[in-house]
Structure formats: C-alpha cells, structure tokens
Amino acid sequence: MAAWPWRTIRIVAAGTALCTALVWGGLKWPLELTGFGSAAETLLQGAGSKNPVIPMHQFQPFIELLKLVVATLVGLLVTAIHQPHSRERPHSMEQAQTLLCVSGAMMMVIIGDSVARAFGIAGAFSIIRFKTPVDDPKDVTILFLLMGLGMSAGLGAFAVTGLGTAFLCVTLLGLDQMSTQRARVMSVEVLADGRVFPTTHVEGVLARNEVVFEPREISTADDVTVKYVTWLDARISLEELSAQLMAEGAGVKSVTWEHPKRERG
C-alpha cells in the first residue's frame, strides 16, 4: 500500500489557505492594506481645500511589515512547488527565489508614490552585478514572476497577489504533469556497514521512491559493496534519497552516485 503524499498535502493545504486569506483580506480592506484608508477619507472631506493634510495611517509601519511577511510566504510557497530538477542546482537558488519576492515588496514599500525614490532604487540596482548563471529558462521566468508577485504585495494589492500566486502554482503543477521528461539514468554504489548487505532496506527505499533499479556488481572485501543501475525521475533529489538509504541503523555506510560510463562500440 502506497504511503500518503503528506508533503504534497501540506503544501496544497497551506497554499489554499494563504491564497484564500490574501484574496479575502484584499477585497475586505482594499484601502487599509495600501496604508491610505484614512487618507482617502481626508481627501474626500477636504476636496474643496487646496492643500488637504493627508495623515499617515496609524498602523502604517505594521502594514508595511505585513506586506513583507506576505511576500515571504508567497516566495516560500512557489519555491516549495518549483523543486530543483537536479542535485547540481545550488541551494542558494531556492533561497534567491524567496528573497527576490521579498525584495520586490521592499522596493514598492520604499518607493511609495515618490518618483525620486524610484529613480534612486533603479540607480542602485544598476551598480549590482549578478554573476551566478541560471541555466534553466524556467528558473529565470519564475524569478521574474516572483518579483511581480512581491511588487503586488508591496503595493498592498493582496487580492491580486493571492490570485496571481494561486494561478502560478496551478500552472506549475499542470506543466509538471504535462511534461514528458525522460528518466535519469544513474549508477549508485552502496557500501554496507559490515559483512551483511541490507538488501531489503536498500531496495525498499528505491521502490518507495519509484526508482527502477537493477543490481550489477557485488564486491565482498572488508565490507560488502553493491552497485546498482537506476532509472529515476529527474526531479528526485539524490541527496534526500541518499539520506534515506543511510538512515540510522540501516546498515549503510556510504552512498555514491555517478553517471554510468558509456560503452564504446
């Protein structure tokens, strides 16, 4: 009997709750979330005067903090759905997705309605040079989308942020289901911690992760080593798979992954 995908269930539940709360809050307090609820009333009441005094909302600093929190949650949700496709992808890329969403919100909070601030931030960003290459075009596109969602959160347009986040997450899940990605072929060498190889544990972990495997070589020296050829989904993290194989008390000393060598004809 297959185990329940609890991680997926948690992500879907959290994403649904977050997007629903954002849409509900954005529709219920559209002006208050921008920080100009009382300011709008002052403008309407003082429409006849030339220079009406626009007061700052009493909860303005906390509203701006809420925008940054929302941007962080949106970044974490999208990052949880858009998983790395290979172990070579740096973990900093996942963190950058969340931080970029927060930076978009921060920029809009700082800029407000000031054109001078907008030009100042644009000048500051022109000095920064990003030298980390992004190989996957999908990653670059998601970075731009996260920047846009962060900017909408910074503006206080929570309804737009919630609907945009829900649309992006559903689109990512749909694209993953529609993609016809080929299985990744990897060779894995499992070194047992002793003279008895934990075959049941190793092959059980591979089977639970839907990895097709075939034992190829067995070496019996001080410790037993078995080499498998595996066919696995490219989205599976090899680090997580190795951690499951090397669980405490499992009897596995080390796990080594490598691409199989091509035979020359």
C-alpha positions as CSV (number, residue, x, y, z in Angstrom):
1,M,0.0,0.0,0.0
2,A,1.5,3.4,-1.1
3,A,2.1,6.0,1.6
4,W,0.1,9.2,1.6
5,P,2.0,12.1,0.0
6,W,1.9,14.1,3.1
7,R,4.4,16.8,1.8
8,T,2.1,17.5,-1.2
9,I,-1.0,17.5,1.0
10,R,0.7,20.1,3.4
11,I,1.8,22.3,0.5
12,V,-1.7,22.2,-1.1
13,A,-3.4,23.0,2.2
14,A,-1.0,25.8,3.1
15,G,-1.2,27.3,-0.4
16,T,-5.0,27.2,-0.4
17,A,-5.2,28.8,3.0
18,L,-2.7,31.5,2.0
19,C,-4.3,32.4,-1.3
20,T,-7.8,32.4,0.2
21,A,-6.7,34.7,3.1
22,L,-5.0,37.1,0.7
23,V,-8.0,37.4,-1.6
24,W,-10.4,37.8,1.3
25,G,-8.2,40.4,3.0
26,G,-7.6,42.3,-0.2
27,L,-11.3,42.5,-1.0
28,K,-12.3,43.4,2.6
29,W,-9.7,46.1,3.3
30,P,-8.5,47.4,-0.2
31,L,-7.6,50.9,1.1
32,E,-6.4,49.9,4.5
33,L,-3.8,47.5,3.2
34,T,-2.3,50.2,1.0
35,G,-1.9,52.4,4.1
36,F,-4.2,55.1,2.9
37,G,-7.6,54.2,4.3
38,S,-7.9,57.4,6.5
39,A,-6.0,59.4,3.9
40,A,-8.7,58.7,1.3
41,E,-11.4,59.9,3.7
42,T,-9.4,63.1,4.3
43,L,-9.1,63.8,0.6
44,L,-12.8,63.3,0.1
45,Q,-13.7,65.6,3.0
46,G,-11.2,68.2,2.1
47,A,-11.9,68.2,-1.6
48,G,-12.7,71.9,-1.5
49,S,-9.4,73.0,0.1
50,K,-6.3,73.5,-2.0
51,N,-3.8,71.6,0.3
52,P,-5.6,69.0,2.3
53,V,-3.4,67.4,5.1
54,I,-3.0,63.7,4.4
55,P,-2.3,61.8,7.7
56,M,-0.4,58.6,7.9
57,H,-2.4,55.5,8.7
58,Q,-2.0,54.7,12.4
59,F,-0.9,51.2,11.7
60,Q,1.3,52.1,8.7
61,P,4.6,50.5,9.9
62,F,2.8,47.2,10.8
63,I,1.0,47.2,7.4
64,E,4.4,47.5,5.6
65,L,5.7,44.7,7.8
66,L,2.7,42.6,6.8
67,K,3.5,43.1,3.1
68,L,7.0,41.8,3.6
69,V,5.6,38.7,5.5
70,V,3.1,38.0,2.7
71,A,5.9,38.3,0.1
72,T,8.0,35.8,2.1
73,L,5.1,33.3,2.4
74,V,4.4,33.6,-1.4
75,G,8.1,33.0,-2.2
76,L,8.2,30.0,0.1
77,L,5.1,28.5,-1.4
78,V,6.2,28.9,-5.0
79,T,9.7,27.6,-4.1
80,A,8.1,24.5,-2.5
81,I,6.3,23.7,-5.7
82,H,9.1,24.6,-8.1
83,Q,11.6,22.0,-6.8
84,P,15.2,21.6,-8.2
85,H,15.5,19.3,-11.2
86,S,19.0,18.1,-10.4
87,R,21.3,17.9,-7.4
88,E,23.8,20.2,-9.2
89,R,21.4,23.1,-8.8
90,P,22.7,25.3,-5.9
91,H,20.5,25.5,-2.8
92,S,21.1,29.3,-2.9
93,M,18.9,29.4,-6.0
94,E,15.9,28.3,-3.9
95,Q,16.6,30.9,-1.3
96,A,17.1,33.6,-4.0
97,Q,13.5,32.9,-5.2
98,T,12.0,33.8,-1.8
99,L,14.4,36.7,-1.3
100,L,13.6,38.1,-4.7
101,C,9.9,38.1,-3.9
102,V,10.7,40.0,-0.7
103,S,12.9,42.5,-2.5
104,G,10.1,43.3,-4.9
105,A,7.8,44.1,-1.9
106,M,10.5,46.1,-0.2
107,M,11.1,48.2,-3.3
108,M,7.4,49.1,-3.6
109,V,7.2,49.9,0.2
110,I,10.2,52.2,-0.1
111,I,9.2,53.8,-3.3
112,G,5.6,54.5,-2.3
113,D,4.4,57.4,-4.6
114,S,7.8,59.0,-4.9
115,V,9.2,59.2,-8.4
116,A,12.6,60.3,-7.0
117,R,12.8,57.2,-4.9
118,A,12.1,55.0,-7.9
119,F,14.9,56.6,-9.8
120,G,17.2,56.2,-6.8
121,I,16.5,52.5,-6.5
122,A,16.9,52.0,-10.2
123,G,20.4,53.6,-10.0
124,A,21.3,51.5,-7.0
125,F,20.3,48.3,-8.9
126,S,22.4,49.3,-11.9
127,I,25.5,49.1,-9.7
128,I,24.8,45.5,-8.7
129,R,26.2,42.7,-10.9
130,F,24.8,39.2,-10.7
131,K,27.4,36.7,-11.9
132,T,25.6,33.5,-10.9
133,P,24.5,31.8,-14.1
134,V,20.9,30.5,-14.4
135,D,20.9,27.6,-17.0
136,D,17.2,26.8,-16.9
137,P,15.0,29.3,-18.7
138,K,12.1,28.2,-16.5
139,D,14.1,29.4,-13.4
140,V,14.6,32.8,-14.9
141,T,10.9,33.2,-15.8
142,I,9.9,32.2,-12.3
143,L,12.3,34.8,-10.8
144,F,10.5,37.5,-12.9
145,L,7.1,36.2,-11.8
146,L,8.1,36.2,-8.1
147,M,9.4,39.7,-8.5
148,G,6.0,40.7,-9.8
149,L,4.1,39.0,-7.0
150,G,6.4,40.6,-4.5
151,M,5.7,44.1,-6.0
152,S,2.0,43.5,-5.9
153,A,2.3,42.5,-2.2
154,G,4.3,45.7,-1.6
155,L,1.6,47.8,-3.2
156,G,-0.9,46.2,-0.8
157,A,-2.9,44.6,-3.6
158,F,-3.3,41.4,-1.7
159,A,-6.3,40.1,-3.8
160,V,-4.1,40.3,-6.9
161,T,-1.2,38.7,-5.0
162,G,-3.4,35.8,-3.9
163,L,-5.0,35.1,-7.2
164,G,-1.6,35.5,-9.0
165,T,0.0,33.1,-6.6
166,A,-2.7,30.5,-7.0
167,F,-2.6,30.8,-10.8
168,L,1.2,30.4,-10.9
169,C,1.2,27.4,-8.5
170,V,-1.6,25.7,-10.5
171,T,0.2,26.4,-13.8
172,L,3.5,25.0,-12.4
173,L,1.8,21.8,-11.3
174,G,0.0,21.5,-14.6
175,L,3.2,21.9,-16.6
176,D,4.9,19.3,-14.4
177,Q,2.1,16.8,-15.1
178,M,2.2,17.6,-18.9
179,S,5.9,17.4,-19.3
180,T,7.3,14.3,-20.9
181,Q,10.6,14.3,-19.1
182,R,12.9,11.3,-19.7
183,A,14.1,9.3,-16.7
184,R,17.6,10.0,-15.5
185,V,20.0,7.0,-15.6
186,M,22.4,6.9,-12.6
187,S,24.8,4.4,-11.2
188,V,24.7,4.1,-7.4
189,E,27.3,2.3,-5.2
190,V,26.0,1.3,-1.8
191,L,28.6,0.4,0.8
192,A,27.3,-1.7,3.7
193,D,28.5,-1.2,7.3
194,G,29.7,-4.8,7.8
195,R,29.7,-8.1,6.1
196,V,25.9,-8.3,5.7
197,F,24.3,-6.2,3.0
198,P,20.9,-4.7,3.9
199,T,19.2,-5.7,0.6
200,T,15.7,-5.4,2.0
201,H,16.2,-1.8,3.2
202,V,18.1,-0.5,0.1
203,E,15.7,-2.0,-2.4
204,G,12.7,-0.9,-0.3
205,V,13.9,2.7,-0.3
206,L,14.4,2.6,-4.0
207,A,10.9,1.1,-4.6
208,R,9.2,3.6,-2.3
209,N,10.7,6.4,-4.3
210,E,9.6,4.8,-7.6
211,V,13.1,4.2,-8.7
212,V,13.6,1.4,-11.2
213,F,16.9,-0.5,-10.3
214,E,19.0,-3.4,-11.4
215,P,21.9,-4.8,-9.4
216,R,25.1,-5.1,-11.5
217,E,28.2,-5.6,-9.3
218,I,28.8,-7.1,-5.9
219,S,32.1,-6.7,-4.1
220,T,33.0,-8.5,-0.9
221,A,36.0,-7.2,0.9
222,D,36.1,-5.9,4.4
223,D,32.6,-4.5,3.7
224,V,30.1,-5.5,1.1
225,T,29.5,-3.1,-1.8
226,V,26.7,-3.5,-4.3
227,K,26.4,-1.3,-7.4
228,Y,23.0,-0.6,-9.0
229,V,22.0,0.9,-12.2
230,T,18.9,3.1,-11.6
231,W,16.3,4.9,-13.7
232,L,14.7,7.7,-11.7
233,D,12.7,10.9,-12.2
234,A,14.9,13.9,-12.8
235,R,13.0,15.8,-10.1
236,I,14.1,13.4,-7.3
237,S,16.7,14.8,-5.0
238,L,19.7,12.5,-4.9
239,E,20.7,14.0,-1.5
240,E,17.3,13.1,0.0
241,L,17.5,9.6,-1.5
242,S,21.0,9.1,0.0
243,A,19.8,10.3,3.4
244,Q,17.0,7.7,3.3
245,L,19.5,4.9,2.4
246,M,21.9,6.0,5.1
247,A,19.2,6.3,7.8
248,E,20.4,5.5,11.3
249,G,20.5,1.8,12.0
250,A,20.0,0.8,8.3
251,G,23.5,-0.7,8.0
252,V,24.6,1.5,5.1
253,K,28.0,3.3,5.5
254,S,28.1,5.4,2.2
255,V,26.2,6.0,-1.0
256,T,27.9,7.2,-4.2
257,W,26.0,8.4,-7.2
258,E,27.6,8.9,-10.7
259,H,26.6,8.9,-14.3
260,P,27.2,5.5,-15.9
261,K,30.0,5.3,-18.3
262,R,29.0,4.8,-22.0
263,E,30.4,1.8,-23.6
264,R,32.4,2.4,-26.7
265,G,31.4,0.5,-29.8
